[in-house]
Amino acid sequence: MLIISILLEATVMAIAILAARDGRPYMYGLAFTFGAYVFYDLARFQRWDVEGPLLSGLFLIATASALFSVWMLYRDRPR
């Protein structure tokens, strides 16, 4: 299951990068968020010794990045 999760997260990250390169630069925020998820799941899968505060900080930045991206998506919607 973890491998499937990593593959799905990496796919979302890749699609977000493509969308960002296609004129929506705020999508890099979602790419970063899902990149953080990939890193976290890979760390679990490979049993890397990653510090708790490092992951907490990474997730805080990733969440703020996702919030910004979603806010910009909301503002960019057709009216």
N, CA, C, O and CB atoms as a CASP TS submission, in Angstrom:
PFRMAT TS
TARGET T0000
AUTHOR 0000-0000-0000
METHOD Language model
MODEL 1
PARENT N/A
ATOM      1  N   MET     1       0.815  -1.196   0.000  1.00  0.00           N
ATOM      2  CA  MET     1       0.000   0.000   0.000  1.00  0.00           C
ATOM      3  C   MET     1       0.860   1.263   0.000  1.00  0.00           C
ATOM      4  O   MET     1       0.515   2.246  -0.656  1.00  0.00           O
ATOM      5  CB  MET     1      -0.928  -0.004   1.199  1.00  0.00           C
ATOM      6  N   LEU     2       1.971   1.246   0.725  1.00  0.00           N
ATOM      7  CA  LEU     2       2.818   2.431   0.814  1.00  0.00           C
ATOM      8  C   LEU     2       3.439   2.759  -0.543  1.00  0.00           C
ATOM      9  O   LEU     2       3.578   3.930  -0.898  1.00  0.00           O
ATOM     10  CB  LEU     2       3.918   2.225   1.864  1.00  0.00           C
ATOM     11  N   ILE     3       3.808   1.737  -1.291  1.00  0.00           N
ATOM     12  CA  ILE     3       4.376   1.953  -2.625  1.00  0.00           C
ATOM     13  C   ILE     3       3.341   2.620  -3.529  1.00  0.00           C
ATOM     14  O   ILE     3       3.666   3.545  -4.274  1.00  0.00           O
ATOM     15  CB  ILE     3       4.854   0.612  -3.246  1.00  0.00           C
ATOM     16  N   ILE     4       2.102   2.153  -3.461  1.00  0.00           N
ATOM     17  CA  ILE     4       1.035   2.745  -4.272  1.00  0.00           C
ATOM     18  C   ILE     4       0.832   4.205  -3.883  1.00  0.00           C
ATOM     19  O   ILE     4       0.659   5.065  -4.747  1.00  0.00           O
ATOM     20  CB  ILE     4      -0.285   1.955  -4.104  1.00  0.00           C
ATOM     21  N   SER     5       0.854   4.477  -2.595  1.00  0.00           N
ATOM     22  CA  SER     5       0.710   5.851  -2.115  1.00  0.00           C
ATOM     23  C   SER     5       1.832   6.741  -2.646  1.00  0.00           C
ATOM     24  O   SER     5       1.583   7.861  -3.091  1.00  0.00           O
ATOM     25  CB  SER     5       0.695   5.881  -0.584  1.00  0.00           C
ATOM     26  N   ILE     6       3.055   6.244  -2.597  1.00  0.00           N
ATOM     27  CA  ILE     6       4.202   7.012  -3.100  1.00  0.00           C
ATOM     28  C   ILE     6       4.042   7.290  -4.592  1.00  0.00           C
ATOM     29  O   ILE     6       4.297   8.404  -5.049  1.00  0.00           O
ATOM     30  CB  ILE     6       5.528   6.254  -2.835  1.00  0.00           C
ATOM     31  N   LEU     7       3.625   6.287  -5.344  1.00  0.00           N
ATOM     32  CA  LEU     7       3.440   6.470  -6.787  1.00  0.00           C
ATOM     33  C   LEU     7       2.342   7.488  -7.090  1.00  0.00           C
ATOM     34  O   LEU     7       2.499   8.324  -7.980  1.00  0.00           O
ATOM     35  CB  LEU     7       3.105   5.133  -7.450  1.00  0.00           C
ATOM     36  N   LEU     8       1.234   7.420  -6.355  1.00  0.00           N
ATOM     37  CA  LEU     8       0.145   8.382  -6.564  1.00  0.00           C
ATOM     38  C   LEU     8       0.577   9.799  -6.195  1.00  0.00           C
ATOM     39  O   LEU     8       0.281  10.752  -6.917  1.00  0.00           O
ATOM     40  CB  LEU     8      -1.086   7.981  -5.741  1.00  0.00           C
ATOM     41  N   GLU     9       1.272   9.932  -5.079  1.00  0.00           N
ATOM     42  CA  GLU     9       1.744  11.258  -4.658  1.00  0.00           C
ATOM     43  C   GLU     9       2.732  11.832  -5.668  1.00  0.00           C
ATOM     44  O   GLU     9       2.684  13.022  -5.980  1.00  0.00           O
ATOM     45  CB  GLU     9       2.399  11.181  -3.267  1.00  0.00           C
ATOM     46  N   ALA    10       3.619  10.996  -6.175  1.00  0.00           N
ATOM     47  CA  ALA    10       4.584  11.454  -7.180  1.00  0.00           C
ATOM     48  C   ALA    10       3.877  11.856  -8.473  1.00  0.00           C
ATOM     49  O   ALA    10       4.298  12.798  -9.145  1.00  0.00           O
ATOM     50  CB  ALA    10       5.625  10.355  -7.467  1.00  0.00           C
ATOM     51  N   THR    11       2.809  11.147  -8.821  1.00  0.00           N
ATOM     52  CA  THR    11       2.033  11.490 -10.013  1.00  0.00           C
ATOM     53  C   THR    11       1.354  12.842  -9.850  1.00  0.00           C
ATOM     54  O   THR    11       1.381  13.669 -10.761  1.00  0.00           O
ATOM     55  CB  THR    11       0.988  10.408 -10.303  1.00  0.00           C
ATOM     56  N   VAL    12       0.743  13.068  -8.687  1.00  0.00           N
ATOM     57  CA  VAL    12       0.115  14.369  -8.417  1.00  0.00           C
ATOM     58  C   VAL    12       1.166  15.473  -8.485  1.00  0.00           C
ATOM     59  O   VAL    12       0.914  16.540  -9.046  1.00  0.00           O
ATOM     60  CB  VAL    12      -0.585  14.370  -7.026  1.00  0.00           C
ATOM     61  N   MET    13       2.335  15.220  -7.917  1.00  0.00           N
ATOM     62  CA  MET    13       3.414  16.205  -7.945  1.00  0.00           C
ATOM     63  C   MET    13       3.808  16.534  -9.390  1.00  0.00           C
ATOM     64  O   MET    13       3.976  17.703  -9.738  1.00  0.00           O
ATOM     65  CB  MET    13       4.637  15.684  -7.160  1.00  0.00           C
ATOM     66  N   ALA    14       3.954  15.514 -10.218  1.00  0.00           N
ATOM     67  CA  ALA    14       4.345  15.723 -11.615  1.00  0.00           C
ATOM     68  C   ALA    14       3.283  16.513 -12.380  1.00  0.00           C
ATOM     69  O   ALA    14       3.617  17.403 -13.161  1.00  0.00           O
ATOM     70  CB  ALA    14       4.593  14.376 -12.305  1.00  0.00           C
ATOM     71  N   ILE    15       2.015  16.195 -12.163  1.00  0.00           N
ATOM     72  CA  ILE    15       0.936  16.917 -12.842  1.00  0.00           C
ATOM     73  C   ILE    15       0.889  18.369 -12.377  1.00  0.00           C
ATOM     74  O   ILE    15       0.648  19.270 -13.180  1.00  0.00           O
ATOM     75  CB  ILE    15      -0.422  16.231 -12.586  1.00  0.00           C
ATOM     76  N   ALA    16       1.116  18.599 -11.094  1.00  0.00           N
ATOM     77  CA  ALA    16       1.140  19.974 -10.576  1.00  0.00           C
ATOM     78  C   ALA    16       2.290  20.765 -11.204  1.00  0.00           C
ATOM     79  O   ALA    16       2.134  21.948 -11.506  1.00  0.00           O
ATOM     80  CB  ALA    16       1.273  19.971  -9.033  1.00  0.00           C
ATOM     81  N   ILE    17       3.429  20.126 -11.399  1.00  0.00           N
ATOM     82  CA  ILE    17       4.558  20.805 -12.052  1.00  0.00           C
ATOM     83  C   ILE    17       4.208  21.145 -13.497  1.00  0.00           C
ATOM     84  O   ILE    17       4.515  22.239 -13.971  1.00  0.00           O
ATOM     85  CB  ILE    17       5.831  19.923 -12.003  1.00  0.00           C
ATOM     86  N   LEU    18       3.571  20.218 -14.192  1.00  0.00           N
ATOM     87  CA  LEU    18       3.156  20.497 -15.571  1.00  0.00           C
ATOM     88  C   LEU    18       2.173  21.663 -15.622  1.00  0.00           C
ATOM     89  O   LEU    18       2.273  22.524 -16.495  1.00  0.00           O
ATOM     90  CB  LEU    18       2.523  19.247 -16.204  1.00  0.00           C
ATOM     91  N   ALA    19       1.227  21.690 -14.691  1.00  0.00           N
ATOM     92  CA  ALA    19       0.265  22.801 -14.639  1.00  0.00           C
ATOM     93  C   ALA    19       0.971  24.116 -14.335  1.00  0.00           C
ATOM     94  O   ALA    19       0.616  25.154 -14.893  1.00  0.00           O
ATOM     95  CB  ALA    19      -0.820  22.529 -13.579  1.00  0.00           C
ATOM     96  N   ALA    20       1.959  24.079 -13.461  1.00  0.00           N
ATOM     97  CA  ALA    20       2.709  25.295 -13.121  1.00  0.00           C
ATOM     98  C   ALA    20       3.486  25.805 -14.335  1.00  0.00           C
ATOM     99  O   ALA    20       3.545  27.009 -14.583  1.00  0.00           O
ATOM    100  CB  ALA    20       3.676  25.026 -11.944  1.00  0.00           C
ATOM    101  N   ARG    21       4.066  24.899 -15.068  1.00  0.00           N
ATOM    102  CA  ARG    21       4.837  25.294 -16.257  1.00  0.00           C
ATOM    103  C   ARG    21       3.930  25.773 -17.381  1.00  0.00           C
ATOM    104  O   ARG    21       4.385  26.415 -18.327  1.00  0.00           O
ATOM    105  CB  ARG    21       5.693  24.126 -16.749  1.00  0.00           C
ATOM    106  N   ASP    22       2.638  25.454 -17.271  1.00  0.00           N
ATOM    107  CA  ASP    22       1.667  25.834 -18.295  1.00  0.00           C
ATOM    108  C   ASP    22       0.981  27.162 -17.960  1.00  0.00           C
ATOM    109  O   ASP    22      -0.089  27.462 -18.490  1.00  0.00           O
ATOM    110  CB  ASP    22       0.618  24.732 -18.458  1.00  0.00           C
ATOM    111  N   GLY    23       1.590  27.945 -17.093  1.00  0.00           N
ATOM    112  CA  GLY    23       1.059  29.276 -16.834  1.00  0.00           C
ATOM    113  C   GLY    23       0.386  29.478 -15.493  1.00  0.00           C
ATOM    114  O   GLY    23      -0.177  30.544 -15.245  1.00  0.00           O
ATOM    115  N   ARG    24       0.428  28.494 -14.632  1.00  0.00           N
ATOM    116  CA  ARG    24      -0.153  28.645 -13.292  1.00  0.00           C
ATOM    117  C   ARG    24       0.934  28.373 -12.253  1.00  0.00           C
ATOM    118  O   ARG    24       0.961  27.299 -11.653  1.00  0.00           O
ATOM    119  CB  ARG    24      -1.373  27.678 -13.090  1.00  0.00           C
ATOM    120  N   PRO    25       1.825  29.336 -12.037  1.00  0.00           N
ATOM    121  CA  PRO    25       2.997  29.103 -11.185  1.00  0.00           C
ATOM    122  C   PRO    25       2.665  28.763  -9.736  1.00  0.00           C
ATOM    123  O   PRO    25       3.482  28.157  -9.042  1.00  0.00           O
ATOM    124  CB  PRO    25       3.868  30.309 -11.206  1.00  0.00           C
ATOM    125  N   TYR    26       1.485  29.141  -9.275  1.00  0.00           N
ATOM    126  CA  TYR    26       1.103  28.802  -7.904  1.00  0.00           C
ATOM    127  C   TYR    26       0.936  27.304  -7.703  1.00  0.00           C
ATOM    128  O   TYR    26       0.875  26.841  -6.565  1.00  0.00           O
ATOM    129  CB  TYR    26      -0.182  29.507  -7.534  1.00  0.00           C
ATOM    130  N   MET    27       0.863  26.541  -8.780  1.00  0.00           N
ATOM    131  CA  MET    27       0.748  25.086  -8.658  1.00  0.00           C
ATOM    132  C   MET    27       2.049  24.453  -8.170  1.00  0.00           C
ATOM    133  O   MET    27       2.062  23.293  -7.758  1.00  0.00           O
ATOM    134  CB  MET    27       0.350  24.476  -9.999  1.00  0.00           C
ATOM    135  N   TYR    28       3.150  25.221  -8.215  1.00  0.00           N
ATOM    136  CA  TYR    28       4.386  24.711  -7.627  1.00  0.00           C
ATOM    137  C   TYR    28       4.194  24.457  -6.132  1.00  0.00           C
ATOM    138  O   TYR    28       4.861  23.595  -5.560  1.00  0.00           O
ATOM    139  CB  TYR    28       5.549  25.702  -7.861  1.00  0.00           C
ATOM    140  N   GLY    29       3.297  25.192  -5.505  1.00  0.00           N
ATOM    141  CA  GLY    29       3.007  24.969  -4.089  1.00  0.00           C
ATOM    142  C   GLY    29       2.441  23.578  -3.844  1.00  0.00           C
ATOM    143  O   GLY    29       2.842  22.897  -2.901  1.00  0.00           O
ATOM    144  N   LEU    30       1.510  23.159  -4.693  1.00  0.00           N
ATOM    145  CA  LEU    30       0.967  21.801  -4.555  1.00  0.00           C
ATOM    146  C   LEU    30       2.025  20.762  -4.895  1.00  0.00           C
ATOM    147  O   LEU    30       2.079  19.700  -4.276  1.00  0.00           O
ATOM    148  CB  LEU    30      -0.265  21.612  -5.457  1.00  0.00           C
ATOM    149  N   ALA    31       2.860  21.066  -5.871  1.00  0.00           N
ATOM    150  CA  ALA    31       3.949  20.144  -6.206  1.00  0.00           C
ATOM    151  C   ALA    31       4.870  19.967  -5.003  1.00  0.00           C
ATOM    152  O   ALA    31       5.280  18.849  -4.691  1.00  0.00           O
ATOM    153  CB  ALA    31       4.751  20.658  -7.429  1.00  0.00           C
ATOM    154  N   PHE    32       5.195  21.067  -4.329  1.00  0.00           N
ATOM    155  CA  PHE    32       6.042  20.987  -3.137  1.00  0.00           C
ATOM    156  C   PHE    32       5.365  20.163  -2.046  1.00  0.00           C
ATOM    157  O   PHE    32       6.001  19.327  -1.404  1.00  0.00           O
ATOM    158  CB  PHE    32       6.368  22.394  -2.611  1.00  0.00           C
ATOM    159  N   THR    33       4.073  20.405  -1.842  1.00  0.00           N
ATOM    160  CA  THR    33       3.333  19.672  -0.812  1.00  0.00           C
ATOM    161  C   THR    33       3.387  18.171  -1.063  1.00  0.00           C
ATOM    162  O   THR    33       3.686  17.398  -0.153  1.00  0.00           O
ATOM    163  CB  THR    33       1.874  20.143  -0.761  1.00  0.00           C
ATOM    164  N   PHE    34       3.103  17.763  -2.281  1.00  0.00           N
ATOM    165  CA  PHE    34       3.113  16.335  -2.571  1.00  0.00           C
ATOM    166  C   PHE    34       4.528  15.779  -2.615  1.00  0.00           C
ATOM    167  O   PHE    34       4.736  14.593  -2.360  1.00  0.00           O
ATOM    168  CB  PHE    34       2.410  16.062  -3.887  1.00  0.00           C
ATOM    169  N   GLY    35       5.504  16.624  -2.936  1.00  0.00           N
ATOM    170  CA  GLY    35       6.899  16.206  -2.824  1.00  0.00           C
ATOM    171  C   GLY    35       7.268  15.902  -1.380  1.00  0.00           C
ATOM    172  O   GLY    35       8.013  14.962  -1.105  1.00  0.00           O
ATOM    173  N   ALA    36       6.738  16.710  -0.454  1.00  0.00           N
ATOM    174  CA  ALA    36       6.969  16.454   0.974  1.00  0.00           C
ATOM    175  C   ALA    36       6.330  15.131   1.386  1.00  0.00           C
ATOM    176  O   ALA    36       6.903  14.374   2.169  1.00  0.00           O
ATOM    177  CB  ALA    36       6.407  17.612   1.834  1.00  0.00           C
ATOM    178  N   TYR    37       5.142  14.858   0.855  1.00  0.00           N
ATOM    179  CA  TYR    37       4.488  13.579   1.161  1.00  0.00           C
ATOM    180  C   TYR    37       5.317  12.405   0.642  1.00  0.00           C
ATOM    181  O   TYR    37       5.469  11.391   1.323  1.00  0.00           O
ATOM    182  CB  TYR    37       3.072  13.538   0.550  1.00  0.00           C
ATOM    183  N   VAL    38       5.849  12.555  -0.570  1.00  0.00           N
ATOM    184  CA  VAL    38       6.700  11.504  -1.139  1.00  0.00           C
ATOM    185  C   VAL    38       7.922  11.286  -0.250  1.00  0.00           C
ATOM    186  O   VAL    38       8.276  10.148   0.058  1.00  0.00           O
ATOM    187  CB  VAL    38       7.141  11.870  -2.584  1.00  0.00           C
ATOM    188  N   PHE    39       8.565  12.384   0.162  1.00  0.00           N
ATOM    189  CA  PHE    39       9.735  12.280   1.032  1.00  0.00           C
ATOM    190  C   PHE    39       9.383  11.561   2.333  1.00  0.00           C
ATOM    191  O   PHE    39      10.114  10.670   2.766  1.00  0.00           O
ATOM    192  CB  PHE    39      10.304  13.674   1.335  1.00  0.00           C
ATOM    193  N   TYR    40       8.280  11.939   2.949  1.00  0.00           N
ATOM    194  CA  TYR    40       7.863  11.329   4.211  1.00  0.00           C
ATOM    195  C   TYR    40       7.618   9.827   4.037  1.00  0.00           C
ATOM    196  O   TYR    40       8.093   9.012   4.828  1.00  0.00           O
ATOM    197  CB  TYR    40       6.593  12.016   4.744  1.00  0.00           C
ATOM    198  N   ASP    41       6.871   9.478   2.994  1.00  0.00           N
ATOM    199  CA  ASP    41       6.566   8.063   2.781  1.00  0.00           C
ATOM    200  C   ASP    41       7.811   7.260   2.403  1.00  0.00           C
ATOM    201  O   ASP    41       7.954   6.111   2.821  1.00  0.00           O
ATOM    202  CB  ASP    41       5.506   7.914   1.695  1.00  0.00           C
ATOM    203  N   LEU    42       8.707   7.852   1.622  1.00  0.00           N
ATOM    204  CA  LEU    42       9.967   7.166   1.315  1.00  0.00           C
ATOM    205  C   LEU    42      10.806   6.970   2.572  1.00  0.00           C
ATOM    206  O   LEU    42      11.435   5.927   2.752  1.00  0.00           O
ATOM    207  CB  LEU    42      10.767   7.956   0.270  1.00  0.00           C
ATOM    208  N   ALA    43      10.809   7.980   3.441  1.00  0.00           N
ATOM    209  CA  ALA    43      11.549   7.859   4.704  1.00  0.00           C
ATOM    210  C   ALA    43      10.987   6.716   5.539  1.00  0.00           C
ATOM    211  O   ALA    43      11.741   5.954   6.145  1.00  0.00           O
ATOM    212  CB  ALA    43      11.491   9.182   5.502  1.00  0.00           C
ATOM    213  N   ARG    44       9.671   6.597   5.569  1.00  0.00           N
ATOM    214  CA  ARG    44       9.054   5.477   6.305  1.00  0.00           C
ATOM    215  C   ARG    44       9.389   4.146   5.648  1.00  0.00           C
ATOM    216  O   ARG    44       9.745   3.182   6.326  1.00  0.00           O
ATOM    217  CB  ARG    44       7.522   5.653   6.380  1.00  0.00           C
ATOM    218  N   PHE    45       9.274   4.099   4.324  1.00  0.00           N
ATOM    219  CA  PHE    45       9.503   2.860   3.592  1.00  0.00           C
ATOM    220  C   PHE    45      10.949   2.386   3.723  1.00  0.00           C
ATOM    221  O   PHE    45      11.201   1.193   3.897  1.00  0.00           O
ATOM    222  CB  PHE    45       9.148   3.046   2.125  1.00  0.00           C
ATOM    223  N   GLN    46      11.890   3.311   3.639  1.00  0.00           N
ATOM    224  CA  GLN    46      13.310   2.976   3.710  1.00  0.00           C
ATOM    225  C   GLN    46      13.845   2.961   5.142  1.00  0.00           C
ATOM    226  O   GLN    46      15.009   2.640   5.379  1.00  0.00           O
ATOM    227  CB  GLN    46      14.105   3.957   2.884  1.00  0.00           C
ATOM    228  N   ARG    47      12.981   3.313   6.086  1.00  0.00           N
ATOM    229  CA  ARG    47      13.352   3.375   7.513  1.00  0.00           C
ATOM    230  C   ARG    47      14.528   4.331   7.742  1.00  0.00           C
ATOM    231  O   ARG    47      15.475   4.016   8.463  1.00  0.00           O
ATOM    232  CB  ARG    47      13.715   1.965   8.036  1.00  0.00           C
ATOM    233  N   TRP    48      14.441   5.518   7.102  1.00  0.00           N
ATOM    234  CA  TRP    48      15.461   6.541   7.306  1.00  0.00           C
ATOM    235  C   TRP    48      15.299   7.131   8.692  1.00  0.00           C
ATOM    236  O   TRP    48      14.183   7.249   9.200  1.00  0.00           O
ATOM    237  CB  TRP    48      15.372   7.646   6.226  1.00  0.00           C
ATOM    238  N   ASP    49      16.399   7.495   9.295  1.00  0.00           N
ATOM    239  CA  ASP    49      16.371   8.132  10.609  1.00  0.00           C
ATOM    240  C   ASP    49      16.194   9.642  10.412  1.00  0.00           C
ATOM    241  O   ASP    49      17.165  10.393  10.327  1.00  0.00           O
ATOM    242  CB  ASP    49      17.682   7.816  11.422  1.00  0.00           C
ATOM    243  N   VAL    50      14.943  10.058  10.342  1.00  0.00           N
ATOM    244  CA  VAL    50      14.623  11.468  10.112  1.00  0.00           C
ATOM    245  C   VAL    50      14.072  12.040  11.412  1.00  0.00           C
ATOM    246  O   VAL    50      13.202  11.448  12.051  1.00  0.00           O
ATOM    247  CB  VAL    50      13.595  11.643   8.932  1.00  0.00           C
ATOM    248  N   GLU    51      14.591  13.193  11.785  1.00  0.00           N
ATOM    249  CA  GLU    51      14.193  13.844  13.029  1.00  0.00           C
ATOM    250  C   GLU    51      12.721  14.253  12.999  1.00  0.00           C
ATOM    251  O   GLU    51      12.209  14.652  11.953  1.00  0.00           O
ATOM    252  CB  GLU    51      15.070  15.068  13.289  1.00  0.00           C
ATOM    253  N   GLY    52      12.046  14.155  14.132  1.00  0.00           N
ATOM    254  CA  GLY    52      10.659  14.585  14.265  1.00  0.00           C
ATOM    255  C   GLY    52      10.459  16.056  13.963  1.00  0.00           C
ATOM    256  O   GLY    52       9.558  16.399  13.198  1.00  0.00           O
ATOM    257  N   PRO    53      11.283  16.957  14.545  1.00  0.00           N
ATOM    258  CA  PRO    53      11.104  18.385  14.255  1.00  0.00           C
ATOM    259  C   PRO    53      11.310  18.728  12.775  1.00  0.00           C
ATOM    260  O   PRO    53      10.661  19.635  12.254  1.00  0.00           O
ATOM    261  CB  PRO    53      12.065  19.200  15.097  1.00  0.00           C
ATOM    262  N   LEU    54      12.208  18.009  12.101  1.00  0.00           N
ATOM    263  CA  LEU    54      12.419  18.248  10.674  1.00  0.00           C
ATOM    264  C   LEU    54      11.143  17.946   9.896  1.00  0.00           C
ATOM    265  O   LEU    54      10.722  18.734   9.049  1.00  0.00           O
ATOM    266  CB  LEU    54      13.587  17.390  10.144  1.00  0.00           C
ATOM    267  N   LEU    55      10.533  16.805  10.188  1.00  0.00           N
ATOM    268  CA  LEU    55       9.297  16.448   9.499  1.00  0.00           C
ATOM    269  C   LEU    55       8.173  17.403   9.861  1.00  0.00           C
ATOM    270  O   LEU    55       7.375  17.772   8.999  1.00  0.00           O
ATOM    271  CB  LEU    55       8.895  15.016   9.833  1.00  0.00           C
ATOM    272  N   SER    56       8.097  17.808  11.120  1.00  0.00           N
ATOM    273  CA  SER    56       7.056  18.753  11.533  1.00  0.00           C
ATOM    274  C   SER    56       7.204  20.073  10.790  1.00  0.00           C
ATOM    275  O   SER    56       6.216  20.630  10.311  1.00  0.00           O
ATOM    276  CB  SER    56       7.112  18.992  13.052  1.00  0.00           C
ATOM    277  N   GLY    57       8.419  20.573  10.690  1.00  0.00           N
ATOM    278  CA  GLY    57       8.661  21.814   9.958  1.00  0.00           C
ATOM    279  C   GLY    57       8.347  21.675   8.481  1.00  0.00           C
ATOM    280  O   GLY    57       7.760  22.570   7.873  1.00  0.00           O
ATOM    281  N   LEU    58       8.741  20.545   7.910  1.00  0.00           N
ATOM    282  CA  LEU    58       8.471  20.289   6.502  1.00  0.00           C
ATOM    283  C   LEU    58       6.972  20.261   6.240  1.00  0.00           C
ATOM    284  O   LEU    58       6.498  20.834   5.260  1.00  0.00           O
ATOM    285  CB  LEU    58       9.111  18.971   6.062  1.00  0.00           C
ATOM    286  N   PHE    59       6.225  19.592   7.120  1.00  0.00           N
ATOM    287  CA  PHE    59       4.783  19.515   6.940  1.00  0.00           C
ATOM    288  C   PHE    59       4.113  20.867   7.157  1.00  0.00           C
ATOM    289  O   PHE    59       3.122  21.171   6.494  1.00  0.00           O
ATOM    290  CB  PHE    59       4.194  18.487   7.885  1.00  0.00           C
ATOM    291  N   LEU    60       4.628  21.680   8.065  1.00  0.00           N
ATOM    292  CA  LEU    60       4.077  23.023   8.261  1.00  0.00           C
ATOM    293  C   LEU    60       4.262  23.853   6.990  1.00  0.00           C
ATOM    294  O   LEU    60       3.328  24.515   6.537  1.00  0.00           O
ATOM    295  CB  LEU    60       4.754  23.724   9.470  1.00  0.00           C
ATOM    296  N   ILE    61       5.454  23.817   6.421  1.00  0.00           N
ATOM    297  CA  ILE    61       5.716  24.561   5.182  1.00  0.00           C
ATOM    298  C   ILE    61       4.870  24.004   4.037  1.00  0.00           C
ATOM    299  O   ILE    61       4.329  24.767   3.237  1.00  0.00           O
ATOM    300  CB  ILE    61       7.220  24.499   4.817  1.00  0.00           C
ATOM    301  N   ALA    62       4.756  22.685   3.956  1.00  0.00           N
ATOM    302  CA  ALA    62       3.963  22.061   2.896  1.00  0.00           C
ATOM    303  C   ALA    62       2.492  22.444   3.013  1.00  0.00           C
ATOM    304  O   ALA    62       1.836  22.693   2.001  1.00  0.00           O
ATOM    305  CB  ALA    62       4.113  20.537   2.941  1.00  0.00           C
ATOM    306  N   THR    63       1.971  22.493   4.229  1.00  0.00           N
ATOM    307  CA  THR    63       0.571  22.863   4.429  1.00  0.00           C
ATOM    308  C   THR    63       0.337  24.321   4.059  1.00  0.00           C
ATOM    309  O   THR    63      -0.663  24.644   3.418  1.00  0.00           O
ATOM    310  CB  THR    63       0.152  22.614   5.882  1.00  0.00           C
ATOM    311  N   ALA    64       1.246  25.200   4.453  1.00  0.00           N
ATOM    312  CA  ALA    64       1.127  26.613   4.078  1.00  0.00           C
ATOM    313  C   ALA    64       1.210  26.769   2.561  1.00  0.00           C
ATOM    314  O   ALA    64       0.494  27.584   1.978  1.00  0.00           O
ATOM    315  CB  ALA    64       2.230  27.455   4.764  1.00  0.00           C
ATOM    316  N   SER    65       2.069  26.002   1.934  1.00  0.00           N
ATOM    317  CA  SER    65       2.214  26.039   0.487  1.00  0.00           C
ATOM    318  C   SER    65       0.932  25.573  -0.206  1.00  0.00           C
ATOM    319  O   SER    65       0.496  26.177  -1.186  1.00  0.00           O
ATOM    320  CB  SER    65       3.399  25.173   0.052  1.00  0.00           C
ATOM    321  N   ALA    66       0.338  24.507   0.301  1.00  0.00           N
ATOM    322  CA  ALA    66      -0.917  24.006  -0.261  1.00  0.00           C
ATOM    323  C   ALA    66      -2.037  25.024  -0.071  1.00  0.00           C
ATOM    324  O   ALA    66      -2.846  25.236  -0.974  1.00  0.00           O
ATOM    325  CB  ALA    66      -1.303  22.666   0.387  1.00  0.00           C
ATOM    326  N   LEU    67      -2.085  25.650   1.096  1.00  0.00           N
ATOM    327  CA  LEU    67      -3.104  26.669   1.358  1.00  0.00           C
ATOM    328  C   LEU    67      -2.982  27.816   0.356  1.00  0.00           C
ATOM    329  O   LEU    67      -3.982  28.258  -0.209  1.00  0.00           O
ATOM    330  CB  LEU    67      -2.978  27.205   2.803  1.00  0.00           C
ATOM    331  N   PHE    68      -1.767  28.293   0.137  1.00  0.00           N
ATOM    332  CA  PHE    68      -1.549  29.364  -0.834  1.00  0.00           C
ATOM    333  C   PHE    68      -1.993  28.929  -2.231  1.00  0.00           C
ATOM    334  O   PHE    68      -2.655  29.692  -2.936  1.00  0.00           O
ATOM    335  CB  PHE    68      -0.068  29.779  -0.851  1.00  0.00           C
ATOM    336  N   SER    69      -1.633  27.716  -2.632  1.00  0.00           N
ATOM    337  CA  SER    69      -1.989  27.227  -3.968  1.00  0.00           C
ATOM    338  C   SER    69      -3.494  27.118  -4.143  1.00  0.00           C
ATOM    339  O   SER    69      -4.034  27.508  -5.178  1.00  0.00           O
ATOM    340  CB  SER    69      -1.343  25.874  -4.225  1.00  0.00           C
ATOM    341  N   VAL    70      -4.163  26.594  -3.143  1.00  0.00           N
ATOM    342  CA  VAL    70      -5.617  26.441  -3.230  1.00  0.00           C
ATOM    343  C   VAL    70      -6.291  27.814  -3.248  1.00  0.00           C
ATOM    344  O   VAL    70      -7.267  28.019  -3.969  1.00  0.00           O
ATOM    345  CB  VAL    70      -6.149  25.592  -2.046  1.00  0.00           C
ATOM    346  N   TRP    71      -5.774  28.747  -2.458  1.00  0.00           N
ATOM    347  CA  TRP    71      -6.320  30.105  -2.464  1.00  0.00           C
ATOM    348  C   TRP    71      -6.168  30.735  -3.855  1.00  0.00           C
ATOM    349  O   TRP    71      -7.090  31.380  -4.353  1.00  0.00           O
ATOM    350  CB  TRP    71      -5.615  30.979  -1.394  1.00  0.00           C
ATOM    351  N   MET    72      -5.017  30.547  -4.466  1.00  0.00           N
ATOM    352  CA  MET    72      -4.798  31.097  -5.804  1.00  0.00           C
ATOM    353  C   MET    72      -5.674  30.394  -6.843  1.00  0.00           C
ATOM    354  O   MET    72      -6.138  31.033  -7.787  1.00  0.00           O
ATOM    355  CB  MET    72      -3.318  30.972  -6.192  1.00  0.00           C
ATOM    356  N   LEU    73      -5.904  29.107  -6.686  1.00  0.00           N
ATOM    357  CA  LEU    73      -6.838  28.392  -7.565  1.00  0.00           C
ATOM    358  C   LEU    73      -8.231  28.990  -7.444  1.00  0.00           C
ATOM    359  O   LEU    73      -8.916  29.196  -8.446  1.00  0.00           O
ATOM    360  CB  LEU    73      -6.872  26.883  -7.223  1.00  0.00           C
ATOM    361  N   TYR    74      -8.640  29.263  -6.226  1.00  0.00           N
ATOM    362  CA  TYR    74      -9.952  29.858  -5.976  1.00  0.00           C
ATOM    363  C   TYR    74     -10.058  31.221  -6.659  1.00  0.00           C
ATOM    364  O   TYR    74     -11.073  31.529  -7.283  1.00  0.00           O
ATOM    365  CB  TYR    74     -10.204  29.996  -4.458  1.00  0.00           C
ATOM    366  N   ARG    75      -9.025  32.022  -6.542  1.00  0.00           N
ATOM    367  CA  ARG    75      -9.038  33.364  -7.125  1.00  0.00           C
ATOM    368  C   ARG    75      -8.928  33.327  -8.648  1.00  0.00           C
ATOM    369  O   ARG    75      -9.363  34.265  -9.316  1.00  0.00           O
ATOM    370  CB  ARG    75      -7.901  34.195  -6.548  1.00  0.00           C
ATOM    371  N   ASP    76      -8.359  32.268  -9.203  1.00  0.00           N
ATOM    372  CA  ASP    76      -8.118  32.156 -10.637  1.00  0.00           C
ATOM    373  C   ASP    76      -9.287  31.523 -11.390  1.00  0.00           C
ATOM    374  O   ASP    76      -9.231  31.378 -12.611  1.00  0.00           O
ATOM    375  CB  ASP    76      -6.868  31.352 -10.879  1.00  0.00           C
ATOM    376  N   ARG    77     -10.325  31.152 -10.682  1.00  0.00           N
ATOM    377  CA  ARG    77     -11.431  30.436 -11.331  1.00  0.00           C
ATOM    378  C   ARG    77     -12.181  31.365 -12.296  1.00  0.00           C
ATOM    379  O   ARG    77     -12.233  32.576 -12.082  1.00  0.00           O
ATOM    380  CB  ARG    77     -12.408  29.865 -10.265  1.00  0.00           C
ATOM    381  N   PRO    78     -12.755  30.797 -13.350  1.00  0.00           N
ATOM    382  CA  PRO    78     -13.552  31.615 -14.274  1.00  0.00           C
ATOM    383  C   PRO    78     -14.808  32.124 -13.574  1.00  0.00           C
ATOM    384  O   PRO    78     -15.403  31.425 -12.753  1.00  0.00           O
ATOM    385  CB  PRO    78     -13.934  30.803 -15.541  1.00  0.00           C
ATOM    386  N   ARG    79     -15.190  33.310 -13.900  1.00  0.00           N
ATOM    387  CA  ARG    79     -16.377  33.902 -13.251  1.00  0.00           C
ATOM    388  C   ARG    79     -17.500  34.027 -14.242  1.00  0.00           C
ATOM    389  O   ARG    79     -18.581  34.500 -13.892  1.00  0.00           O
ATOM    390  CB  ARG    79     -16.054  35.280 -12.649  1.00  0.00           C
TER
END
